[in-house]
Amino acid sequence: MTTIRRDIGAGHHFLFDDARVSEPTTDFFSHEYWQYQNKITGKAKGRGTTIFIEHEMNRWVLRHFRRGGLVGKLLEDQYVFTGVDSSRPFEEFSLLCFMREQGLRVPIPVAAYIHRRGFIYRGDLITQAIPNSQDLHHVLTREALTPQDWQNVGKALAEMHRCQVYHHDANIRNIMMDDTRDIWLIDFDRCYKRQGDGWKTGNLDRLLRSLHKEKAKNKQFYWQESDWQYCMKGYNGH
């Protein structure tokens, strides 16, 4: 991967892998552009709308950065500018590059973009879609995971922690399983490399809380407390 940073003036800044994108433009980060090209293959709702794109034999995921909580109701997609490299899209792009180099199953970063106006910026990130995959929430509403599956979840989290990467929101919607039952981790907004080990238990607790929450919310949810021991076996045995 050859990462290129390009600033084209008027507050437009790009970071991209030139093996996957020869020359990104602002259109690449526009939902309307891809809609006009008839290349949107799906959408996912979160804080904002994430779209899935099929372009020149590539399958991409385009996510516009939006705030959550009460602040998000006021500022929506606006962030205080403290530097291009410290912007959220650029930080996530760089972190994904690092994790890919370490052999972790995380999305391949394609391009990041921010548009700065004064002290405010807005941003977007394009990653390569994980083929034939679903998040664990969808999987568990349909079928139970095997003990080996849960051990693989634990191993994936252990590998992330081995690289000292803190995941801001390690819930079951940010863990994917593909059609070969390999485990992938996604959504590294506000995630970063962190020293020490004390914080790692909090990441695991966050995942366990999300399992309890979804178990209570969904009438059909194939998870039970005893499954957690296999996740921890995978985590501690890695």
Contacts in CASP RR format, 6 or more apart in sequence:
PFRMAT RR
TARGET T0000
AUTHOR 0000-0000-0000
METHOD contacts of the structure
MODEL  1
MTTIRRDIGAGHHFLFDDARVSEPTTDFFSHEYWQYQNKITGKAKGRGTT
IFIEHEMNRWVLRHFRRGGLVGKLLEDQYVFTGVDSSRPFEEFSLLCFMR
EQGLRVPIPVAAYIHRRGFIYRGDLITQAIPNSQDLHHVLTREALTPQDW
QNVGKALAEMHRCQVYHHDANIRNIMMDDTRDIWLIDFDRCYKRQGDGWK
TGNLDRLLRSLHKEKAKNKQFYWQESDWQYCMKGYNGH
1 17 0 8 1.000
1 19 0 8 1.000
1 97 0 8 1.000
1 100 0 8 1.000
2 17 0 8 1.000
2 18 0 8 1.000
2 19 0 8 1.000
3 15 0 8 1.000
3 16 0 8 1.000
3 17 0 8 1.000
3 18 0 8 1.000
3 93 0 8 1.000
3 97 0 8 1.000
4 14 0 8 1.000
4 15 0 8 1.000
4 16 0 8 1.000
4 17 0 8 1.000
4 18 0 8 1.000
5 13 0 8 1.000
5 14 0 8 1.000
5 15 0 8 1.000
5 84 0 8 1.000
6 13 0 8 1.000
6 14 0 8 1.000
6 15 0 8 1.000
6 16 0 8 1.000
6 24 0 8 1.000
7 13 0 8 1.000
7 14 0 8 1.000
7 84 0 8 1.000
8 14 0 8 1.000
11 115 0 8 1.000
11 116 0 8 1.000
11 117 0 8 1.000
12 26 0 8 1.000
12 113 0 8 1.000
12 114 0 8 1.000
12 115 0 8 1.000
12 116 0 8 1.000
13 84 0 8 1.000
13 87 0 8 1.000
13 90 0 8 1.000
13 113 0 8 1.000
13 114 0 8 1.000
13 115 0 8 1.000
13 116 0 8 1.000
14 24 0 8 1.000
14 111 0 8 1.000
14 112 0 8 1.000
14 113 0 8 1.000
15 89 0 8 1.000
15 90 0 8 1.000
15 93 0 8 1.000
15 94 0 8 1.000
15 111 0 8 1.000
15 112 0 8 1.000
15 113 0 8 1.000
16 24 0 8 1.000
16 110 0 8 1.000
16 111 0 8 1.000
16 112 0 8 1.000
17 108 0 8 1.000
17 109 0 8 1.000
17 110 0 8 1.000
17 111 0 8 1.000
20 58 0 8 1.000
20 108 0 8 1.000
20 110 0 8 1.000
20 111 0 8 1.000
20 128 0 8 1.000
21 28 0 8 1.000
21 110 0 8 1.000
21 111 0 8 1.000
21 126 0 8 1.000
24 111 0 8 1.000
24 113 0 8 1.000
26 113 0 8 1.000
26 115 0 8 1.000
27 33 0 8 1.000
28 111 0 8 1.000
28 113 0 8 1.000
28 126 0 8 1.000
29 62 0 8 1.000
29 64 0 8 1.000
29 111 0 8 1.000
29 113 0 8 1.000
29 123 0 8 1.000
29 124 0 8 1.000
29 126 0 8 1.000
31 40 0 8 1.000
31 49 0 8 1.000
31 51 0 8 1.000
31 62 0 8 1.000
31 64 0 8 1.000
34 40 0 8 1.000
34 51 0 8 1.000
34 53 0 8 1.000
34 55 0 8 1.000
34 62 0 8 1.000
37 55 0 8 1.000
39 53 0 8 1.000
39 54 0 8 1.000
39 55 0 8 1.000
40 51 0 8 1.000
40 52 0 8 1.000
40 53 0 8 1.000
41 52 0 8 1.000
41 53 0 8 1.000
41 54 0 8 1.000
41 59 0 8 1.000
42 51 0 8 1.000
42 52 0 8 1.000
43 49 0 8 1.000
43 50 0 8 1.000
43 51 0 8 1.000
43 52 0 8 1.000
44 50 0 8 1.000
44 51 0 8 1.000
44 52 0 8 1.000
47 66 0 8 1.000
47 67 0 8 1.000
47 68 0 8 1.000
47 72 0 8 1.000
48 64 0 8 1.000
48 66 0 8 1.000
49 64 0 8 1.000
50 61 0 8 1.000
50 62 0 8 1.000
50 63 0 8 1.000
50 64 0 8 1.000
51 61 0 8 1.000
51 62 0 8 1.000
52 59 0 8 1.000
52 60 0 8 1.000
52 61 0 8 1.000
52 62 0 8 1.000
52 129 0 8 1.000
53 59 0 8 1.000
53 60 0 8 1.000
53 61 0 8 1.000
53 62 0 8 1.000
53 126 0 8 1.000
54 60 0 8 1.000
58 110 0 8 1.000
58 128 0 8 1.000
59 128 0 8 1.000
59 129 0 8 1.000
59 131 0 8 1.000
60 110 0 8 1.000
60 126 0 8 1.000
60 127 0 8 1.000
60 128 0 8 1.000
60 129 0 8 1.000
61 107 0 8 1.000
61 126 0 8 1.000
61 127 0 8 1.000
61 128 0 8 1.000
61 129 0 8 1.000
62 124 0 8 1.000
62 125 0 8 1.000
62 126 0 8 1.000
63 124 0 8 1.000
63 125 0 8 1.000
63 126 0 8 1.000
63 127 0 8 1.000
64 77 0 8 1.000
64 122 0 8 1.000
64 123 0 8 1.000
64 124 0 8 1.000
65 77 0 8 1.000
65 79 0 8 1.000
65 88 0 8 1.000
65 89 0 8 1.000
65 122 0 8 1.000
65 123 0 8 1.000
65 124 0 8 1.000
65 125 0 8 1.000
65 189 0 8 1.000
66 72 0 8 1.000
66 76 0 8 1.000
66 77 0 8 1.000
67 75 0 8 1.000
67 76 0 8 1.000
67 77 0 8 1.000
67 78 0 8 1.000
67 79 0 8 1.000
77 122 0 8 1.000
77 123 0 8 1.000
78 120 0 8 1.000
78 121 0 8 1.000
78 122 0 8 1.000
79 87 0 8 1.000
79 88 0 8 1.000
79 120 0 8 1.000
79 121 0 8 1.000
79 122 0 8 1.000
79 123 0 8 1.000
80 119 0 8 1.000
80 120 0 8 1.000
81 87 0 8 1.000
81 116 0 8 1.000
81 118 0 8 1.000
81 119 0 8 1.000
81 120 0 8 1.000
81 121 0 8 1.000
84 90 0 8 1.000
84 114 0 8 1.000
84 116 0 8 1.000
85 91 0 8 1.000
85 94 0 8 1.000
87 114 0 8 1.000
87 121 0 8 1.000
87 123 0 8 1.000
88 123 0 8 1.000
88 189 0 8 1.000
88 190 0 8 1.000
89 112 0 8 1.000
89 113 0 8 1.000
89 114 0 8 1.000
89 123 0 8 1.000
89 124 0 8 1.000
89 125 0 8 1.000
90 112 0 8 1.000
90 114 0 8 1.000
91 192 0 8 1.000
92 109 0 8 1.000
92 112 0 8 1.000
92 125 0 8 1.000
92 188 0 8 1.000
92 189 0 8 1.000
92 191 0 8 1.000
93 109 0 8 1.000
93 111 0 8 1.000
93 112 0 8 1.000
93 125 0 8 1.000
95 165 0 8 1.000
95 188 0 8 1.000
95 191 0 8 1.000
95 192 0 8 1.000
95 193 0 8 1.000
96 106 0 8 1.000
96 107 0 8 1.000
96 108 0 8 1.000
96 109 0 8 1.000
96 127 0 8 1.000
96 188 0 8 1.000
97 109 0 8 1.000
98 163 0 8 1.000
98 165 0 8 1.000
98 193 0 8 1.000
99 106 0 8 1.000
99 160 0 8 1.000
99 163 0 8 1.000
99 165 0 8 1.000
99 188 0 8 1.000
100 106 0 8 1.000
100 108 0 8 1.000
100 109 0 8 1.000
102 159 0 8 1.000
102 163 0 8 1.000
103 159 0 8 1.000
104 156 0 8 1.000
104 159 0 8 1.000
104 160 0 8 1.000
104 163 0 8 1.000
104 185 0 8 1.000
105 156 0 8 1.000
105 182 0 8 1.000
105 183 0 8 1.000
105 184 0 8 1.000
105 185 0 8 1.000
106 184 0 8 1.000
106 185 0 8 1.000
106 186 0 8 1.000
106 188 0 8 1.000
107 127 0 8 1.000
107 128 0 8 1.000
107 129 0 8 1.000
107 130 0 8 1.000
107 184 0 8 1.000
107 186 0 8 1.000
108 127 0 8 1.000
108 128 0 8 1.000
109 125 0 8 1.000
109 126 0 8 1.000
109 127 0 8 1.000
109 128 0 8 1.000
110 126 0 8 1.000
110 127 0 8 1.000
110 128 0 8 1.000
111 125 0 8 1.000
111 126 0 8 1.000
112 123 0 8 1.000
112 124 0 8 1.000
112 125 0 8 1.000
112 126 0 8 1.000
113 123 0 8 1.000
113 124 0 8 1.000
113 125 0 8 1.000
114 121 0 8 1.000
114 122 0 8 1.000
114 123 0 8 1.000
114 124 0 8 1.000
115 121 0 8 1.000
115 122 0 8 1.000
115 123 0 8 1.000
130 176 0 8 1.000
130 178 0 8 1.000
130 184 0 8 1.000
130 186 0 8 1.000
131 178 0 8 1.000
131 179 0 8 1.000
132 178 0 8 1.000
132 179 0 8 1.000
133 176 0 8 1.000
133 177 0 8 1.000
133 178 0 8 1.000
133 179 0 8 1.000
133 184 0 8 1.000
134 176 0 8 1.000
134 177 0 8 1.000
135 172 0 8 1.000
135 173 0 8 1.000
135 174 0 8 1.000
135 175 0 8 1.000
135 176 0 8 1.000
135 177 0 8 1.000
135 186 0 8 1.000
136 145 0 8 1.000
136 153 0 8 1.000
136 172 0 8 1.000
136 173 0 8 1.000
136 175 0 8 1.000
136 176 0 8 1.000
136 177 0 8 1.000
137 172 0 8 1.000
137 173 0 8 1.000
137 214 0 8 1.000
139 145 0 8 1.000
139 177 0 8 1.000
140 172 0 8 1.000
140 214 0 8 1.000
140 221 0 8 1.000
140 222 0 8 1.000
140 223 0 8 1.000
141 218 0 8 1.000
141 220 0 8 1.000
141 221 0 8 1.000
141 222 0 8 1.000
142 222 0 8 1.000
143 222 0 8 1.000
144 222 0 8 1.000
144 223 0 8 1.000
144 227 0 8 1.000
145 153 0 8 1.000
145 222 0 8 1.000
145 223 0 8 1.000
145 227 0 8 1.000
147 227 0 8 1.000
147 230 0 8 1.000
148 230 0 8 1.000
149 177 0 8 1.000
149 181 0 8 1.000
149 183 0 8 1.000
150 227 0 8 1.000
150 228 0 8 1.000
150 230 0 8 1.000
150 231 0 8 1.000
150 233 0 8 1.000
150 234 0 8 1.000
151 230 0 8 1.000
151 231 0 8 1.000
151 233 0 8 1.000
151 234 0 8 1.000
152 181 0 8 1.000
152 182 0 8 1.000
152 183 0 8 1.000
152 234 0 8 1.000
153 175 0 8 1.000
153 183 0 8 1.000
153 231 0 8 1.000
153 234 0 8 1.000
154 183 0 8 1.000
154 231 0 8 1.000
154 232 0 8 1.000
154 233 0 8 1.000
154 234 0 8 1.000
154 235 0 8 1.000
154 238 0 8 1.000
155 183 0 8 1.000
155 234 0 8 1.000
155 235 0 8 1.000
155 237 0 8 1.000
155 238 0 8 1.000
156 175 0 8 1.000
156 183 0 8 1.000
156 184 0 8 1.000
156 185 0 8 1.000
157 170 0 8 1.000
157 185 0 8 1.000
157 203 0 8 1.000
157 204 0 8 1.000
157 207 0 8 1.000
157 231 0 8 1.000
157 235 0 8 1.000
158 234 0 8 1.000
158 235 0 8 1.000
158 236 0 8 1.000
158 237 0 8 1.000
158 238 0 8 1.000
159 238 0 8 1.000
160 167 0 8 1.000
160 185 0 8 1.000
161 197 0 8 1.000
161 200 0 8 1.000
161 203 0 8 1.000
162 238 0 8 1.000
163 193 0 8 1.000
164 193 0 8 1.000
164 194 0 8 1.000
164 195 0 8 1.000
164 196 0 8 1.000
165 188 0 8 1.000
165 191 0 8 1.000
165 192 0 8 1.000
165 193 0 8 1.000
165 194 0 8 1.000
166 191 0 8 1.000
166 192 0 8 1.000
166 193 0 8 1.000
166 194 0 8 1.000
166 199 0 8 1.000
166 203 0 8 1.000
167 174 0 8 1.000
167 185 0 8 1.000
167 188 0 8 1.000
167 191 0 8 1.000
167 203 0 8 1.000
167 206 0 8 1.000
168 188 0 8 1.000
168 189 0 8 1.000
168 190 0 8 1.000
168 191 0 8 1.000
169 187 0 8 1.000
169 190 0 8 1.000
169 206 0 8 1.000
170 185 0 8 1.000
170 203 0 8 1.000
170 204 0 8 1.000
170 206 0 8 1.000
170 207 0 8 1.000
171 206 0 8 1.000
171 207 0 8 1.000
171 209 0 8 1.000
171 210 0 8 1.000
172 207 0 8 1.000
172 210 0 8 1.000
172 211 0 8 1.000
172 214 0 8 1.000
173 210 0 8 1.000
174 185 0 8 1.000
174 186 0 8 1.000
174 187 0 8 1.000
175 183 0 8 1.000
175 184 0 8 1.000
175 185 0 8 1.000
175 186 0 8 1.000
175 207 0 8 1.000
176 183 0 8 1.000
176 184 0 8 1.000
176 185 0 8 1.000
176 186 0 8 1.000
177 183 0 8 1.000
177 184 0 8 1.000
178 184 0 8 1.000
204 232 0 8 1.000
204 235 0 8 1.000
207 231 0 8 1.000
208 228 0 8 1.000
211 223 0 8 1.000
211 228 0 8 1.000
214 221 0 8 1.000
214 223 0 8 1.000
215 221 0 8 1.000
215 223 0 8 1.000
END
